[in-house]
Amino acid sequence: MDRELLIFSTLCFCFAMVRTAVALRARNYRPGGFNFFAIALGFIFQTGALTVRGHAVGRCPLTNLFEVFIFLAWSVSLIYLLIGPAYRLSLMGAFTAPLVFALQTFALLAPIDRPRLISVKPSAWLELHASVSLVAYGAFALACIAGVMYLIQERQLKRRRINSMFYHFPPLTDLFAAITRLVWLGLILLTVGLVAGFFTGQPLPVLHIAWSLGVWVFYAAILIARHLRSIAPRAIATLCIVAFSAALTLLWGITFVSRAHSL
């Protein structure tokens, strides 16, 4: 049942992505409410799928890499639905949908949905550690998307090649403010997740913790550079893209059900 719900969810994001592509090809893109509605409906199906999977495994559904990718896609959708309308970033849905579609399509097609035997009792700290850390990745993903939007808009301004989508972009100052807020949100959530990890009562793999701290330091350095104004906004946007791309590599080493449970 959970996979069927995920297929419906993936189709919702696919519709949003296709609609944007068709509008851009016809050079008459208009944001409207279709993308937001499609993402909201996809989010509902995601939530249903994670709920079904959670009941099936008897804990937070983060027991294998398949569930990690789906939870990350859910986190991206959640953060977008929360901040998109609030910061006039409705166009961000046109960029969010392809990312979520790619994450879920990979999870559904790749042979990574392998059940694991659970020998330890679920720990509230353990589940808080894993879930909050992945929601932080959702915020970092949106900061990456905002960074892509910033670079696209700046490139169009420099080359003076304006398309219909350009007129629906938020001002560069608003995009830069959104990047900053999203990095702050992600960093706070990641801090909570890391702190919770030390209360799990289980040994934490040194390599995973070191990499997680490296991600934390990378984003903290971005914020410091932003507030000191030591590098240009364009460089901040680029660093957010690089940081999220690097952070994604950590997903491959995550284990959530053994005594080495760590993010």
C-alpha positions in Angstrom: 0.0 0.0 0.0 2.8 2.4 0.8 4.4 2.0 -2.6 1.1 2.6 -4.4 0.7 5.9 -2.4 4.3 6.8 -3.4 3.5 6.2 -7.0 0.5 8.5 -6.8 2.7 11.1 -5.0 5.4 10.8 -7.7 2.8 11.3 -10.4 1.7 14.6 -8.7 5.2 15.9 -8.8 5.6 14.7 -12.4 2.4 16.7 -13.4 3.8 19.8 -11.9 7.2 19.3 -13.6 5.6 18.6 -17.0 3.2 21.6 -16.8 6.2 23.9 -16.1 8.2 22.4 -19.0 5.3 22.8 -21.5 4.7 26.4 -20.4 8.4 27.3 -20.7 8.5 25.7 -24.2 5.5 27.8 -25.2 7.2 30.8 -23.7 4.0 31.7 -21.7 4.9 30.5 -18.2 2.5 31.7 -15.4 2.9 30.5 -11.9 -0.8 30.1 -11.0 -1.9 27.7 -8.3 -1.5 24.4 -10.2 2.1 23.6 -9.0 1.3 24.4 -5.4 -1.8 22.2 -5.5 0.0 19.4 -7.2 2.9 19.5 -4.6 0.4 19.7 -1.7 -1.5 16.7 -3.0 1.8 14.9 -3.5 2.8 15.7 0.0 -0.5 14.2 1.3 0.3 11.0 -0.5 3.9 11.0 0.8 2.6 11.5 4.4 0.2 8.6 3.9 2.9 6.3 2.6 5.3 7.1 5.5 2.5 6.6 8.0 1.7 3.2 6.5 5.4 2.2 6.4 5.8 3.5 10.0 3.0 1.3 11.3 4.5 -1.7 9.4 8.0 -1.3 10.9 6.8 -0.2 14.3 8.9 3.0 14.4 9.9 6.1 12.4 10.3 4.8 8.8 14.0 5.2 8.5 15.1 1.6 8.5 16.7 1.4 5.0 17.9 3.7 2.2 14.6 3.6 0.4 12.9 5.1 3.4 15.6 7.7 3.8 15.1 9.0 0.3 11.3 9.1 0.7 11.7 10.9 4.1 14.1 13.4 2.5 11.6 14.0 -0.4 8.8 14.5 2.2 11.0 17.0 4.1 11.7 19.0 1.0 7.9 19.2 0.2 7.2 20.1 3.8 9.7 23.0 4.0 8.5 24.3 0.6 4.8 24.3 1.6 5.7 26.1 4.8 8.0 28.8 3.4 7.0 29.1 -0.3 3.8 31.2 0.2 5.2 33.1 3.2 8.2 34.5 1.2 6.5 34.9 -2.2 8.5 31.9 -3.6 5.6 30.3 -5.5 8.0 29.9 -8.5 10.2 27.7 -6.3 7.6 24.9 -6.8 8.8 24.7 -10.5 12.2 23.8 -9.2 11.1 21.7 -6.2 9.0 19.3 -8.1 11.8 17.9 -10.3 14.0 17.3 -7.3 11.3 15.5 -5.3 10.3 13.6 -8.5 13.9 12.5 -9.0 14.4 11.4 -5.4 11.2 9.3 -5.3 11.7 7.8 -8.8 15.1 6.7 -7.8 13.8 5.2 -4.5 11.0 3.4 -6.3 13.2 1.9 -9.1 16.5 1.2 -7.4 16.8 -2.1 -5.4 17.2 -0.4 -2.1 14.0 -1.3 -0.3 15.4 -4.2 1.6 13.8 -5.0 4.9 16.1 -5.3 7.9 15.7 -7.2 11.1 15.3 -4.9 14.1 17.0 -6.2 17.2 16.9 -3.1 19.4 13.9 -1.4 20.9 13.0 2.0 19.3 14.5 5.0 21.1 12.8 8.4 21.1 16.2 10.1 21.1 17.3 7.9 18.2 14.3 8.7 16.1 14.5 12.4 17.0 18.1 12.4 15.9 17.4 10.8 12.5 14.1 12.5 11.6 15.1 16.1 12.6 18.4 15.7 10.8 16.7 14.7 7.6 14.2 17.6 7.9 17.3 19.8 8.1 18.4 18.4 4.8 15.0 19.4 3.4 15.8 23.0 4.4 19.3 22.7 2.9 17.7 21.4 -0.3 15.4 24.4 -0.6 18.4 26.7 0.1 20.1 24.9 -2.9 17.0 25.5 -5.1 16.9 29.1 -4.1 20.6 29.3 -5.0 19.9 27.9 -8.4 17.1 30.4 -8.9 19.4 33.3 -7.9 22.1 32.2 -10.3 19.6 31.8 -13.2 18.1 35.2 -12.6 21.5 36.9 -12.3 22.6 35.2 -15.5 19.6 36.4 -17.4 20.1 40.0 -16.2 23.8 40.0 -17.2 23.1 38.5 -20.7 19.9 40.5 -21.1 18.1 37.4 -22.3 14.7 37.6 -20.5 12.1 34.8 -20.8 8.6 34.7 -19.4 9.7 32.9 -16.2 12.0 35.8 -15.3 9.1 38.2 -14.6 7.8 35.8 -11.9 11.1 35.5 -10.1 11.3 37.3 -6.7 13.8 40.1 -6.6 17.4 39.0 -6.1 17.4 40.6 -2.6 14.4 38.5 -1.6 16.0 35.3 -3.0 19.2 36.0 -1.1 17.2 36.6 2.1 15.4 33.3 1.6 18.7 31.5 1.1 20.0 32.9 4.4 16.8 32.0 6.3 16.8 28.5 4.9 20.4 27.8 5.8 19.7 29.1 9.3 16.7 26.8 9.6 18.6 23.8 8.4 21.6 24.6 10.7 19.4 24.9 13.8 17.6 21.6 12.9 20.9 19.8 12.2 22.2 21.0 15.6 19.2 19.6 17.3 19.6 16.3 15.5 23.3 16.1 16.3 22.8 16.8 20.0 20.0 14.2 20.1 22.4 11.7 18.7 24.5 11.9 21.9 21.5 10.9 24.1 20.7 7.7 22.2 22.6 5.5 24.6 24.2 3.8 21.6 27.8 4.1 20.2 28.0 6.5 17.3 30.1 5.7 14.2 33.1 8.1 14.2 33.1 8.5 10.4 29.4 9.4 10.2 29.6 11.9 13.1 32.7 13.5 11.6 31.0 13.9 8.2 27.9 15.3 9.8 30.0 17.8 11.8 31.8 18.6 8.5 28.4 19.4 6.9 27.5 21.6 10.0 30.8 23.5 9.8 30.4 24.0 6.0 27.0 25.6 6.4 28.1 27.6 9.5 31.0 29.0 7.4 28.5 30.0 4.7 26.4 32.0 7.3 29.5 33.6 8.8 30.7 34.7 5.3 27.3 36.0 4.5 27.0 38.1 7.7 30.6 39.4 7.4 29.9 40.1 3.7 33.3 38.7 2.9 32.1 37.0 -0.3 29.5 38.1 -2.9 25.9 36.8 -2.8 26.5 34.9 -6.0 29.2 32.9 -4.3 26.9 32.2 -1.3 24.3 30.8 -3.7 26.9 28.7 -5.4 28.2 27.4 -2.0 24.7 26.4 -1.0 24.5 24.2 -4.2 27.9 22.7 -3.5 27.1 22.1 0.2 23.9 20.3 -0.5 25.4 18.2 -3.2 28.2 17.2 -0.8 25.8 16.5 2.0 23.7 14.1 -0.1 26.7 11.7 -0.2 26.2 11.1 3.5 22.9 9.3 2.7 24.7 6.3 1.3 26.4 5.6 4.7 23.3 5.9 6.9 22.2 2.9 8.9 19.2 3.4 11.2 18.5 0.0 12.8 21.7 -1.3 14.2 23.7 -0.2 17.2 25.7 2.0 14.7 22.5 4.0 14.1 23.6 7.5 13.2 23.2 10.3 10.8 
